[in-house]
Structure formats: structure tokens, C-alpha cells
Amino acid sequence: MTNLKVIEHLRRAEIFLGLVDAELLKVAAVCRGLKVAAGKAIFKEGDSGNELYIILDGCVRVMINTRGADGSFAPSTINRLYPGQCFGEMILLNNAARSATVEAVDTTTLIVMYEHDFRQLCESDPRIGYVVIRNLAQDLAFKLRSSNLLLRGQIRWQHDELGKAHSSS
């Protein structure tokens, strides 16, 4: 793949918005490609990991384990992500375990960046780090708002539970 083609792919990724071609070439130097078959998990909730993934083509489903009315746990889809979007980005901010399971819906091509490589890139070119972290913050804020809306739709108070909690205190 030519440098021009790599730059075009990276330019479509939301987390790289605002980077110039020379900076995108530096990013490309620390990325690799990965093709994932439909239905295959990229990682599972609770896994450790050190990679950020950017969707080049295809679609992924983000799932968390939720408790059903009968008390059993089952995966629930909380989001779908498409080309240009990223996931696994929390690893760039902390080393916590994966907070969700991500699985390919279609055959999906990913761009993968390792946390260690990202840190070295930021140290050698702080502007890249600033732009990417700013874009990640905006993306995470969007995902948090989306999750909050989803949760609000799922919360149901039964038998005035909220009122009882306040009256007993």
C-alpha cells in the first residue's frame, strides 16, 4: 500500500482529524492492519490488552454483560461502530481491563496501534499526542452521552422505589 493510500485511510479516522500528512505518515509507521471475520470477538470484557483499534471497513458490535430479570447474565449490545470510528481507546488513558466485548458484525478491516507505540509517538511529536488525545476526549464524551441516553431508557422505577428511599432517610 502506498503512503498516499495509507494517509487517505488514516485521514478518515475521527481520532486523527486535524493531523497534516507528515504527521499521518508518522502515525502510519506505528500502525498495522488486521482483518477480522464476521462473528469473531476482537476482545472480550475483562480481557487485558494494549491496542487501540480504528475501523477501516466493516462494522463492530460493542456488548456488555447485563443481568436479566431472572438474575442470569447475558451480553447486551450497547453500540455499533463503523468506518472511521475507534474502540479500545481507554487503553491509551489507563491500563484497566477491557470494559466491553467487541465483535465483528461483518468481515472487518482494522488499523491497530499499540499503547507503547502511541506513547513513544507522543513523546517524539507532542502535537500528534495533543490532537489525538483531544479527538479521543471528544469521542469518549459522545460515547458517554450515548450510553447515558441508553441507560435512561432502560431504568424503570417500580413501586415508587425512589420515593421510599428518600422518605426513609
Buried (B, 14 or more C-beta within 10 A) or exposed (E): EEEEEBBEBBBBBBBBBEBEEEBBBEBBEBBEEBEBEEEEBBBBBEEEBBBBBBBBBBBBBBBBEEEEEEEEEEBBBBBEBEBBBBBBBBBBEEEEEBEBBBBBBEBBBBBBBBBEBBEEBBEEBEEBBEBBBEBBEEBBEEBEEEBEEEEEEEEEEEEEEEEEEEEEE
